[in-house]
Amino acid sequence: MANQEQPSASEQTLDRDCTTLSRHVLQQFKTFSPEAQDLSAIMNRIALAGKLVARRLSRAGLMAGTLGFTGEVNVQGESVKKMDVYANEVFISVFKQSGLICRLASEEMDKPYYIPENCPIGRYTLLYDPIDGSSNVDINLNVGSIFAIRQQKGEDLDGAATDLLQENGREQVAAGYILYGPSTMLVYSLGNGVHSFILDPSLGEFILSQENIQIPDRGPIYSTNEGNFWQWEESIRDYTRYVHRHEGYTARYSGALVGDMHRILMQGGVFLYPGTVKKPEGKLRLLYETAPLAYLVEQAGGSASTGTEDILDVIPDKLHARTPLIIGSKEEVKLVKSFIDDRARRDSQSAVMASQS
């Protein structure tokens, strides 16, 4: 029997380029089970939200009522941008008729948004930050959306979403982000590696770009807002002084978590958003920002910590709980933690000596 001809390089490229997001999700499960079909459909809806937000962003400077602040303050006490409101409404609208998601929780909403007609069959919760880095929108810099999918536990009859306050980040079914930049990119994980997709505007589809992304164990980039230097604990200042004095480190910080995190995922390094002396809990939200990104980074072989505990082990005490964040290459995160441990050890020794004197 004659050997079958092998596909040409161009045919292989075409086959690779035709791997859409929904097809890839089903391939991850290797089955057409109801769970696989549900998650494929959910990811398709998230992708639709990303397309709508990307379209709005691309025309933001040409449309009235798109840029600037609304004049309102969200549950976090932060001024609300018009794009925050738009993006939040987009995520709600694309899931209203989906039959897939029972509730959505966002950093822009005080309480979860319930879709009662979905709840009998849609046992999933979508947690998301609709526009991360929205201060960048008005000056045309990159921004992103962060999302996580969790399976609803219990009946949640009182609308308090108490199950979300009893689980750590390892209970996430999937997590990812959408980066709005020169191209619109979606990065996600279902617990089986991290994969990236680029939106092809001519097809209107997210097409597979890279599978099984691995973050380098070490990297040259440290990304943090050094404007907060004098508000940090001494251990973080010790680390910052260290990278200032050693060759090979490069500072990169854009003020948009998704963009900074994507750079580190691809090139290696560490992102830090520590707490301050006055606010040791930090600024970033656990359910909408740090836990989804920690899930991704661990799937890519990296590490994510509060400085004293793995992010994915933290159980929130409220829906909008915050955590410090140290995330990126394993060895770089380990280095930052060594300064925290060293300072804690010295403080403990000083306390003992003081008590004995």
Beta strands, then each sheet from edge to edge (+ up, - down):
strand 1: 69-73
strand 2: 79-81
strand 3: 101-106
strand 4: 113-114
strand 5: 124-132
strand 6: 143-151
strand 7: 172-180
strand 8: 184-189
strand 9: 195-200
strand 10: 205-210
strand 11: 221-223
strand 12: 250-251
strand 13: 269-273
strand 14: 284-285
strand 15: 303-305
strand 16: 322-323
strand 17: 325-328
sheet 1: 1+ 2-
sheet 2: 4+ 3- 5- 6+ 7- 8+ 9- 10+
sheet 3: 12+ 11+ 13+ 17- 15+
sheet 4: 14+ 16-
end
